[in-house]
Amino acid sequence: MQGKQPRLRDQVRAVIRVNHYSIRTEKTYWYWIRYFIRFHKMRHPREMGPREVNDFLTWLAVHRNVASATQAQALNALVFLYTKVLDKPLGDIGTVVRSKKPRKLPVVLTHDEAMRVIDHLNEPVRLIALLLYGPGLRVTEACRLRIKDLDFNQQVITIRDGKAAKDRTTLMPAPLIKSLQDRVEAISQAWKQRSEEFVHPVSLPYALARKYPKAGRSLEWQWLFSSPSLSTDNLGNVTHHHRHISSVQKAVRHAVEAAGIDKRAGCHTFRHTFATELLKRGNDIRTVQDLLGHADLRTTQIYTHVLGQGFAGVQSPLG
């Protein structure tokens, strides 16, 4: 007698974690899978196929006016569901009406504006913001830094399991070294004294937690920016997680307002400003691409348009 089939939610979660996808990807994929099911009046995906996927994606473009990147994200989630979870590859889904919402140029700050915003932040969010602007980290990458990711001798920061699950290295700005060293020292002292915040281990990638169960209590694996509250990991263990990005995003939005910046700026604006400043100062676009971790050079090239340098040196007849 066969056991009861696991719920679809549990099946999706299991496959995602076996493939080491991030928690954010898990939440995003499940959002679109659930949306797809509700759109089709709660029919199970096994009962549906390419035609229903086409209908859903077309509806998103025509009736919801989503951006092309959002439509692509929904498609990725459904391809994952059918290929990895249901073992029922979609194949050709036919011609989908594509979103035509134009891609806007990113909002950037001047250097002075960026520093004004940062000066309105309190620690540790101020240091996180400096990591977004100084080496151009994404907010998730900054919040997920561990002590072992900082190499003060080489002045390098290692970003592990970044976007598209890729590792990369980026520069450690000299003005940040003292602040980062002070933070590591404070964590180290508290860890040695076995302060209350270190009673529970930090959360670890699933496979690592199984192979090295004591790693979560070691100094090198401690979060640089730990959450003030406890969490429960995938196995039900009480752990310390990193600071949640929403708290950083909220603080930055308030700082932008307090600094009197009349732009729609947020955490990612610091990264846009980092790239723009590097190009403005004559740095090679390929180097900027590597520092940002962009897979496609075209993603980096958008910053040349922000600077008005996307016209191959063409000069107006007016001069």
Secondary structure, 3 states (H helix, E strand, C coil): CCCCCCCHHHHHHHHHHHCCCCHHHHHHHHHHHHHHHHHCCCCCHHHCCHHHHHHHHHHHHHCCCCCHHHHHHHHHHHHHHHHHHCCCCCCCCCCCCCCCCCCCCCCCCCHHHHHHHHHCCCCCHHHHHHHHHCCCCCHHHHHCCEHHHEECCCCEEEECCCHHHCCEEEECCHHHHHHHHHHHHHHHHHHHCCCHHHCCCECCCHHHHHHCCCHHHCHHHCECCEEEEEEECCCCCEEEEECCHHHHHHHHHHHHHHCCCCCCCCHHHHHHHHHHHHHHCCCCHHHHHHHHCCCCHHHHHHHHHHCCCCCCCCCCCCC
